[in-house]
Amino acid sequence: MDDPARVERLLDAAVGGLTGPGCPPRLASALRHAVLGGGNRLRPRLCLAVAEALRPTRLAAAEAAAVAIELLHCASLVHDDLPCFDDAPTRRGLPSVHRAFGEPLAVLVGDALIVAAFDTLTVACVDDCDCAAALVALLARAAGTREGITAGQAWENEADVDLERYHQAKTAALFEAAATMGARAAGDVPERWRELGRRIGLAYQLADDLRDAVGDAQTLGKPVGRDAALGRPNAVRELGLSGALACLDERIAEVAHSVPDCPGRGELVATLERLLSRFRP
Amino acid sequence: MDDPARVERLLDAAVGGLTGPGCPPRLASALRHAVLGGGNRLRPRLCLAVAEALRPTRLAAAEAAAVAIELLHCASLVHDDLPCFDDAPTRRGLPSVHRAFGEPLAVLVGDALIVAAFDTLTVACVDDCDCAAALVALLARAAGTREGITAGQAWENEADVDLERYHQAKTAALFEAAATMGARAAGDVPERWRELGRRIGLAYQLADDLRDAVGDAQTLGKPVGRDAALGRPNAVRELGLSGALACLDERIAEVAHSVPDCPGRGELVATLERLLSRFRP
């Protein structure tokens, strides 16, 4: 059952481990700020929902996968907010990490969260190391230089950009990881679930474009109008507002059709519909 | 047998994987610049020397460990050179990554290399996933927020710093990882080898302090006098030049005594003496 409070408890425990004895005090504060400062936790909730729909006997691997994905996502937000990228003053309604703790700690927080994401997977899957290795490979692909978020961010520094490839790498890759890692953690073949993750990711990208174009900074807890200001592609500029909204509805409707057969399919579809309903601005 | 060319071949193959189809072209160039632009490869050579001294039947895991450690080290150099840290214009005789490719790509290169370090371990150890998981844990500890390089860098942002803890985390942790991961990859108990790594790391830190205080930027391929300029602790300032040199000789002499019993101990001691002889400025 989709339970946001469970995700918070898992993240709280993970950050507790990172900030334990030996951790420099300001780094510890910055890590807590980066991870525990709100967020809708879509990716870990998707990961857990997929795993639970497969009715595994134990959830430890899926919980580790969910935590790893959210830590990696937080790392990408902290680095993406840096002055040399988006120069965002706020995130999740709070000062961005570099505004609150300075750039050096923001760089280190991102680095530390990437390390922690991978460490989490092997610590939790100690009695099923095949599973741990598979999860590491899935997460590395989603974070990587060829089709992962590093590639996605790097496309912003290229003269020629294929928009679909950019969105796929920057946004969809981590949703794919959420679906495939949840499936693998529950013992299923991960590639059966990639298309579902991809579709949710592309719907999310469109929703993000809409929020950036017509959203309100106060409600969103982060700046708006950044795509236009930074000259980046945005679906609203390309399709117009009503075109982008229609496209979003279409993408959301497609998601339910791409849920693979599994014991808890009905419940999973209902959970996804609830999560996706929030995508509309 | 210590063979620097082998380390270069392994790193070349690793970077080839990262920069394959799908990788944005400028990111690919920046990754090559960061990893293949020289360097003495001390840590991977230590890792391989320890593994070989244990006479394993196969070296694939040790080679993966060596690559992972050097990728993580390169990541830390690229981020450490950023304007918000050392603001170093050169590294290994070339422009630093942010000078050559801009800050956004320098941040991304560091991120990508951390991801790649962990990925490398599970890819190479696919037929021994217990070993892969153990190596991931050792690398995560060396990179981490409590006693790893992230902690080490973060101590530079604290008002109260314990100098020994700072050097241990910033420098010795990755040499410890080189020794313990080499041992684990060859099937030995890693903790037997931690003290050796620690001693080499502390000798290296002293050598680095000496180079910064009395070295020549042209020869070193990076700026000197940074500790004084940035107000950071430096052993030469504390002990004087002759005191620091004497301390370095003492530390180097201690290293041989901390090599554990193993089948190739004699060869390993000879290799270490050769590597450590370069520490004297």
Interface residues (C-beta under 8 A of the other chain):
Chain A: L18 T19 G20 P21 G22 C23 P24 P25 R26 L27 A28 L31 A75 H79 L82 C84 F85 G102 E103 P104 L105 V107 L108 G110 D111 A112 I114 V115 A116 F118 D119 L121 T122 V123 C125 V126 C129 D130 A132 A133 V136 A137 A140 A143 G144 T145 R146 E147 G148 T150 A151 Q153 A154 W155 E156 N157 E158 R165 A169
Chain B: L18 T19 G20 P21 G22 C23 P24 P25 R26 L27 A28 L31 A75 H79 L82 C84 F85 G102 E103 P104 L105 V107 L108 G110 D111 A112 I114 V115 A116 F118 D119 L121 T122 V123 C125 V126 C129 D130 A132 A133 V136 A137 A140 A143 G144 T145 R146 E147 G148 T150 A151 Q153 A154 W155 E156 N157 E158 R165 A169
